[in-house]
Amino acid sequence: MPESARTGHPPVDDALDRLAALDGAETEAHPAVYEDVHQRLTDILAALDDE
């Protein structure tokens, strides 16, 4: 992810960096990556609610 697009929250940035795995990947691989990123972001938001 470009430095200007960083959120400043490392777990969010790590999750979004996973989207880079889609570059050049077969379309069939996309759903698994999207599901992984979605789950990571969901977990991050849930952790914020727990605080």
HELIX and SHEET records of a PDB file:
HELIX    1   1 GLU A    3  ALA A    5  5                                   3    
HELIX    2   2 PRO A   10  ASP A   17  1                                   8    
HELIX    3   3 ARG A   18  LEU A   22  5                                   5    
HELIX    4   4 THR A   27  ALA A   29  5                                   3    
HELIX    5   5 HIS A   30  ASP A   50  1                                  21    
END                                                                             
